[in-house]
């Protein structure tokens, strides 16, 4: 059974970055988002961070923290669960 937060994050990634040829289900939970895998660039990462901060009420304060959080969908879900108000998770 898939994690509802992971599913929500995959949808956010696809819609925020306007990935026309990628379906949320195409993203693996452990696939790297930066570098290899989805291969996000720094502008994509920044755009995604802004969306995540608004959506979940979290603050990602440095580029190093961003790289850690955006390592994969699973890392991102873990990062958000540790910092977000559970009421904002909606899962």
VEXDREN-2710 file (C-alpha; in Angstrom, 1 decimal):
% VEXDREN-2710
k/r/px/py/pz
1/UNK/0.0/0.0/0.0
2/UNK/1.5/3.4/-1.0
3/UNK/2.1/6.1/1.5
4/UNK/-0.6/8.9/1.1
5/UNK/2.0/11.6/1.7
6/UNK/4.4/10.2/-0.9
7/UNK/1.5/10.1/-3.4
8/UNK/0.6/13.7/-2.6
9/UNK/4.2/14.8/-2.9
10/UNK/4.6/13.1/-6.3
11/UNK/1.5/15.0/-7.5
12/UNK/2.9/18.3/-6.2
13/UNK/6.2/17.6/-7.9
14/UNK/4.6/16.9/-11.3
15/UNK/2.2/19.9/-11.1
16/UNK/4.6/22.4/-9.7
17/UNK/7.3/21.6/-12.2
18/UNK/4.9/21.1/-15.1
19/UNK/6.3/17.7/-16.0
20/UNK/4.2/17.0/-19.0
21/UNK/5.7/13.6/-19.8
22/UNK/5.8/12.3/-16.2
23/UNK/2.9/10.9/-14.3
24/UNK/3.1/10.9/-10.5
25/UNK/3.0/7.1/-10.5
26/UNK/6.2/7.2/-12.7
27/UNK/8.2/8.6/-9.7
28/UNK/9.7/6.0/-7.4
29/UNK/9.8/6.7/-3.7
30/UNK/13.6/6.2/-3.5
31/UNK/14.5/7.8/-6.9
32/UNK/16.9/10.7/-6.6
33/UNK/15.2/14.0/-7.4
34/UNK/18.4/16.1/-7.9
35/UNK/21.3/15.0/-10.0
36/UNK/20.3/11.7/-11.5
37/UNK/16.8/10.3/-11.5
38/UNK/14.3/13.1/-12.0
39/UNK/17.3/15.4/-12.6
40/UNK/16.0/18.6/-11.2
41/UNK/18.1/21.7/-11.6
42/UNK/18.5/24.5/-9.0
43/UNK/15.6/26.5/-10.4
44/UNK/13.3/23.4/-10.2
45/UNK/14.5/22.8/-6.7
46/UNK/13.8/26.4/-5.6
47/UNK/10.4/26.3/-7.2
48/UNK/9.6/23.1/-5.4
49/UNK/10.9/24.3/-2.1
50/UNK/8.6/27.4/-2.3
51/UNK/5.6/25.2/-3.0
52/UNK/6.4/22.8/-0.2
53/UNK/6.9/25.7/2.3
54/UNK/3.5/27.1/1.4
55/UNK/1.7/23.8/1.3
56/UNK/3.1/22.4/4.5
57/UNK/4.1/25.4/6.5
58/UNK/7.7/24.3/6.8
59/UNK/10.9/26.4/6.3
60/UNK/13.9/25.0/4.4
61/UNK/16.6/27.4/5.4
62/UNK/19.7/26.5/3.3
63/UNK/20.7/24.9/0.1
64/UNK/22.3/22.0/2.1
65/UNK/19.0/21.4/3.9
66/UNK/17.2/21.5/0.5
67/UNK/19.6/18.9/-1.0
68/UNK/18.9/16.6/2.0
69/UNK/15.2/17.1/1.9
70/UNK/15.0/16.7/-1.9
71/UNK/17.1/13.5/-2.0
72/UNK/14.1/11.5/-2.9
73/UNK/10.3/11.5/-2.4
74/UNK/10.8/9.2/0.7
75/UNK/13.3/11.6/2.2
76/UNK/11.1/14.5/1.5
77/UNK/8.1/12.8/3.2
78/UNK/10.3/12.0/6.2
79/UNK/11.5/15.6/6.3
80/UNK/8.0/17.1/6.1
81/UNK/6.6/14.7/8.8
82/UNK/9.4/15.8/11.2
83/UNK/8.7/19.5/10.7
84/UNK/5.1/20.1/9.6
85/UNK/2.0/20.5/11.7
86/UNK/0.3/17.1/11.4
87/UNK/-3.0/19.0/10.6
88/UNK/-1.4/20.2/7.4
89/UNK/-0.3/16.8/6.2
90/UNK/-3.9/15.8/5.4
91/UNK/-3.0/12.1/5.3
END
